[in-house]
Amino acid sequence: MKAKIIVTPKKAVVDPQGKTVQQALEQMGCQGIAAVHVGKYLEVELVGHDLPAARQQLEEACHRFLSNPVIEDYKLEIE
């Protein structure tokens, strides 16, 4: 199994890195960009077939270690 985790800043949080990327894109001629949010993408290879247990462990890891729940959201998918 493979888990895909995407961590992004919450919409209400100022994202200076995203703002810098947005400005750079606009300087390159890209138009119509309302906002850019820079985050993290992780892939985790899992051993075993116990999907509920794997999801529970990764949800806890996302909440406690891989993201800061005060300022970040995460999305977890397991294939």
C-alpha positions in Angstrom: 0.0 0.0 0.0 1.0 3.6 -0.6 -0.1 6.6 1.4 -0.1 10.1 -0.1 -0.1 13.0 2.3 -0.5 16.7 1.2 0.0 19.3 3.9 -1.0 22.9 3.1 -1.3 26.1 5.1 -4.9 26.9 6.2 -6.6 29.5 4.1 -6.6 32.1 6.9 -2.9 31.8 7.4 -0.5 34.2 5.7 1.8 32.1 3.4 4.9 34.2 2.6 6.4 31.5 0.5 3.2 31.2 -1.5 3.1 35.0 -2.0 6.7 35.0 -3.3 5.9 32.2 -5.8 2.8 34.1 -6.9 4.8 37.2 -7.5 7.5 35.3 -9.4 4.9 33.7 -11.6 3.3 37.0 -12.4 6.7 38.5 -13.3 7.2 35.6 -15.7 4.0 36.6 -17.4 1.5 34.2 -15.8 -1.8 36.0 -15.4 -5.0 35.3 -13.5 -3.3 33.8 -10.4 -5.4 34.6 -7.4 -3.3 32.8 -4.8 -0.5 30.3 -4.3 -0.2 28.0 -1.3 3.1 26.1 -0.8 3.0 22.9 1.2 4.5 19.5 1.5 3.9 16.3 -0.3 4.8 12.9 1.2 4.6 9.4 0.0 4.7 6.6 2.5 5.2 3.0 1.5 3.2 0.7 3.8 3.7 -3.0 4.5 0.7 -5.1 5.2 -3.0 -5.1 4.2 -4.7 -3.7 7.3 -6.1 -0.5 5.8 -8.0 0.7 8.9 -5.0 0.3 11.2 -2.7 2.0 8.7 -5.1 4.9 8.3 -5.4 5.3 12.0 -1.6 5.4 12.5 -1.1 7.8 9.7 -3.9 10.1 10.8 -2.2 10.3 14.2 1.2 10.9 12.6 -0.3 13.7 10.4 -1.9 15.3 13.4 1.0 15.0 15.8 4.1 15.2 13.6 3.7 15.8 9.9 1.5 18.9 10.1 0.9 21.7 12.6 -2.9 21.5 13.1 -3.0 25.1 14.3 -1.8 26.5 10.9 -1.9 23.6 8.4 -4.5 21.2 6.9 -3.6 17.8 5.6 -5.2 15.3 3.2 -4.4 11.6 3.5 -5.1 9.1 0.7 -4.1 5.4 0.9 -4.0 3.3 -2.3 
